[in-house]
């Protein structure tokens, strides 16, 4: 079925009790916040994720940028494994973990009169 594409999933610790904390003072130029699990950032850098969301929001004012990020991740995971997106989606969920980790993405729009935040998950 291909090569294991996700970081080592066979050795502990699987979950860390040590929090990771970053602080950023929101400015008028900030338009959204992306909250994503490591499954998202296995495939996209922070800058790539931001550029994808910015581009998506410009062209889809009422769409779901979190869902779009998950779709782009699945496309990238499929390409990385040498599959089409449809072929990857046909791999049973338990076996799909060989190609990508579980993913949770929330995009929170900032400012008044913005669309509501949306969350998407993909297992």
N, C-alpha and C positions, 0 to 999 in steps of 0.2 A: 504494500500500500504506500510505499514511499518512506522517506527518512523522517525521523522525529524532528519536527520543526520548532517545537516549544522547548524552552529551557528545561533543565533537569527536573522532572516531576517525580522522581523515584526516591529522592533523599530529603529528609527533614532539614530545617523546619518548614512545614507547609504553611503555617501561619505564624507571624511574628507578633508578640505582644508589645513591641516597641513602636510607638506612633511616629509617623513622619509628619512634620508640621512645617508649613511655609506661610509666610505672612506677606500680603500685598495690599497696600492701601488703594482702594478703588478710586479711579479718577474719572473725569468726564469723558475721556477717550475710550474707556473700557466698555465694551458692548456685550460681552458674555463671559461666562465661566464654564469650562469643560471639567467635569468630574468623571474620571474614568478609572476602571480597574486596570491592573497590570496587563490584562489581555489586550487592551487597546494599545498600550504603549510598547508592547512586544513588536508591533507592526508599524507604529507611527511615532515620530519624535513629537515633542510639544509643538514645535514650529509647524510641522506638517499638519497636525490636527487643527491648529488655529487657522491655517490657510484654507484647509478644506471647509471648515465651518464658515469662515468669512465669505468664501466664494459661494457656498450653498445659500447662505442667508441673502446675499445680494440678488441671486436669481430665483429664489423661492421664498418670498416674504412670509408665507403662511405654512411652509413645510416643516418637517421634523428633522432638525440638524443632527440629533442624536441617532436617529434611525439611519440617516445618510452615512454617518461615520461608521456604524456597524456594517452597513452594506459595503462600504469601501474596504473595510477590514476583511470581510469575507472574500471579496474580489482579490485582494492582495494575497490572502492565505491560499486561495485556489491557484493563483498564478505561481506562487512560490512552490507549491506542491506539484505543479505540472498538470493541474486539473482545470476544467472549466468551472465556473461558479456552480452550474447545475450538477456537475459530477461531485463536487465537494458536498453540496447540500444533500445528495443521495447517500453519502456515507452516514451510517447510523451515528447518532449523537455521541454515544460512548466511545466509538472509534475515531470520531472527528477530533478528539482531543490530541491526537497525534499531529494534527496540522495547525491547531490554534487553541488557545486557552479560552475558558469562559470569559465573556465580556459584559461589562455593565458600563453604560455611558449616560450621563445626564448633562444636558446643555441648559444653563440658566441664563436667560436673557436679562440684561441689566437696563435700567432706565424706565421712564414712564411710557405708557402706551405701547409697550412691547408685547410680543406674543408671550404666552405662558411658557414656563420651563417644561421640557419633555424628557422622559427617560426611556431608554431602550435597553433590553438585555438580549443576549444571544448565548445559548448553551450548546 
